[in-house]
Amino acid sequence: MSVLLTELALASEQSGQPDVLFETADRVLQERFGHKLFTLLAFHPDSGEVERLYSSRPDAFPLQGRKMMGPTEWGARVLHKGESYLGRTVEDIRWAFPDHELIASLGLGCILNRPVAWNGDVLGVLSLLQEGEGRYSEEDLEAATPYTALLLPGYLQLKTDQNK
């Protein structure tokens, strides 16, 4: 197991969850893949809303309650079918996200999305965005799988807390 995966796995043992886990993921994913923006979204299937749980750029992408993702092809693929998404270009981002203008204004031109899933249900999405186009590959998408899985304890804790 890589040192970075071990660091992320050990983060779940620390107190202060899920914040410690998500902050560690930011550092580890930055070192492994590089990103100019890292966000974690929770998916609420009953309402069709998403909720930002973590943002490496709260100035541009703050934690601000829930918002409708809308019935989009991206949502059908990632949120409902649990498929990953690799957007290699600004046009791919425009196709997928209603806030594409804000994303482009920050110089971000590619995105890697991995669903965070448990027991057949998508709980949320890991998003890495980078400057320029073509910075992420299919290999990166696959390599992000174990990092995403290690975020499950944080997502499951939040889900449990919401059901109390």
C-alpha positions as CSV (number, residue, x, y, z in Angstrom):
1,M,0.0,0.0,0.0
2,S,1.3,3.5,-0.8
3,V,2.4,5.9,1.9
4,L,-0.4,8.3,0.8
5,L,-3.1,5.6,1.1
6,T,-1.8,4.6,4.5
7,E,-1.9,8.3,5.6
8,L,-5.5,8.6,4.5
9,A,-6.5,5.3,6.1
10,L,-4.9,6.3,9.4
11,A,-6.7,9.7,9.4
12,S,-10.0,8.0,10.2
13,E,-8.5,6.8,13.5
14,Q,-8.1,10.4,14.7
15,S,-10.6,12.4,16.7
16,G,-12.4,15.3,15.0
17,Q,-14.2,13.4,12.3
18,P,-15.1,13.7,9.5
19,D,-13.2,17.0,9.2
20,V,-9.8,15.4,9.9
21,L,-10.4,12.7,7.2
22,F,-11.6,15.2,4.6
23,E,-8.6,17.6,5.3
24,T,-6.2,14.7,5.1
25,A,-7.8,13.7,1.8
26,D,-7.2,17.2,0.5
27,R,-3.5,17.0,1.2
28,V,-3.0,13.4,0.1
29,L,-4.9,13.9,-3.2
30,Q,-3.0,17.1,-3.9
31,E,0.3,15.2,-3.6
32,R,-0.9,12.2,-5.6
33,F,-2.9,13.8,-8.4
34,G,-2.6,17.6,-8.0
35,H,-5.6,19.9,-7.9
36,K,-6.6,23.5,-7.8
37,L,-10.0,22.6,-6.4
38,F,-11.1,19.6,-4.4
39,T,-14.7,19.2,-3.2
40,L,-16.7,16.5,-1.6
41,L,-20.5,16.5,-2.3
42,A,-23.2,14.5,-0.5
43,F,-26.1,13.3,-2.6
44,H,-29.6,13.3,-1.2
45,P,-31.6,11.1,-3.6
46,D,-35.0,11.7,-2.0
47,S,-34.8,15.4,-3.0
48,G,-32.3,15.2,-5.8
49,E,-30.1,17.8,-4.0
50,V,-26.3,17.8,-3.5
51,E,-24.6,19.4,-0.5
52,R,-20.9,20.5,-0.4
53,L,-19.3,18.8,2.6
54,Y,-15.7,20.0,1.9
55,S,-14.1,22.6,-0.3
56,S,-10.4,23.4,-0.7
57,R,-11.5,26.8,-2.0
58,P,-14.3,28.0,0.3
59,D,-13.8,31.5,-1.1
60,A,-15.2,30.4,-4.5
61,F,-17.0,27.2,-3.5
62,P,-18.3,27.6,0.1
63,L,-20.1,25.1,2.2
64,Q,-23.7,26.4,1.8
65,G,-26.5,24.0,2.4
66,R,-28.1,22.0,-0.3
67,K,-28.8,22.8,-4.0
68,M,-30.6,21.0,-6.8
69,M,-28.3,19.4,-9.3
70,G,-31.1,19.2,-11.7
71,P,-31.9,16.3,-14.0
72,T,-28.7,16.2,-16.0
73,E,-26.9,13.5,-18.0
74,W,-24.0,14.0,-15.5
75,G,-26.3,13.4,-12.6
76,A,-27.9,10.4,-14.2
77,R,-24.4,8.9,-14.8
78,V,-22.6,9.8,-11.6
79,L,-25.3,10.2,-9.0
80,H,-27.8,7.6,-10.1
81,K,-25.7,5.0,-11.9
82,G,-22.6,5.4,-9.8
83,E,-20.3,5.9,-12.8
84,S,-17.1,8.0,-12.7
85,Y,-16.7,11.0,-14.9
86,L,-13.6,12.4,-16.6
87,G,-14.0,15.9,-18.1
88,R,-10.9,16.6,-20.1
89,T,-11.9,20.0,-21.4
90,V,-13.7,23.2,-20.6
91,E,-16.4,22.1,-22.9
92,D,-16.8,18.8,-20.9
93,I,-17.2,20.9,-17.8
94,R,-19.8,23.2,-19.5
95,W,-21.7,20.0,-20.5
96,A,-21.8,18.7,-17.0
97,F,-22.2,21.6,-14.6
98,P,-24.5,24.7,-14.3
99,D,-21.7,26.6,-12.6
100,H,-19.3,26.1,-15.5
101,E,-18.7,29.9,-15.8
102,L,-17.4,30.1,-12.3
103,I,-15.2,27.0,-12.8
104,A,-13.8,28.5,-16.1
105,S,-13.2,31.9,-14.4
106,L,-10.7,30.1,-12.1
107,G,-8.8,28.7,-15.0
108,L,-10.0,25.2,-14.3
109,G,-10.3,23.1,-17.5
110,C,-10.5,19.4,-16.4
111,I,-12.3,17.4,-13.8
112,L,-12.2,14.0,-12.2
113,N,-15.3,12.8,-10.5
114,R,-15.5,9.5,-8.5
115,P,-18.8,8.5,-6.8
116,V,-18.5,7.6,-3.1
117,A,-20.8,4.6,-2.8
118,W,-21.8,2.1,-0.2
119,N,-24.0,-1.0,-0.5
120,G,-25.2,0.0,-3.9
121,D,-26.1,3.6,-3.0
122,V,-24.2,6.7,-4.1
123,L,-23.6,8.8,-1.0
124,G,-21.7,11.6,-2.8
125,V,-19.0,12.6,-5.2
126,L,-15.3,13.3,-5.0
127,S,-14.3,16.1,-7.4
128,L,-10.7,17.1,-8.4
129,L,-10.3,20.0,-10.8
130,Q,-7.1,21.2,-12.4
131,E,-5.9,24.1,-14.4
132,G,-5.7,23.7,-18.2
133,E,-7.2,20.9,-20.2
134,G,-6.3,17.2,-20.3
135,R,-4.5,17.1,-17.0
136,Y,-6.3,14.0,-15.8
137,S,-6.4,10.6,-17.5
138,E,-8.4,7.4,-17.4
139,E,-5.5,6.0,-15.3
140,D,-6.0,8.8,-12.8
141,L,-9.7,8.0,-12.6
142,E,-8.9,4.4,-11.8
143,A,-6.1,5.3,-9.4
144,A,-8.5,7.5,-7.4
145,T,-10.7,4.5,-6.5
146,P,-9.0,3.4,-3.3
147,Y,-8.7,7.1,-2.1
148,T,-12.4,7.5,-2.6
149,A,-13.3,4.3,-0.8
150,L,-11.3,5.5,2.2
151,L,-13.6,8.5,2.5
152,L,-16.6,6.2,3.3
153,P,-16.3,6.4,7.1
154,G,-16.8,10.2,7.0
155,Y,-19.8,9.9,4.7
156,L,-21.3,7.1,6.8
157,Q,-20.9,9.2,9.9
158,L,-22.6,12.2,8.4
159,K,-25.4,10.0,7.1
160,T,-25.9,8.5,10.6
161,D,-25.8,11.9,12.2
162,Q,-28.5,13.1,9.8
163,N,-30.8,10.2,10.6
164,K,-30.7,10.9,14.4
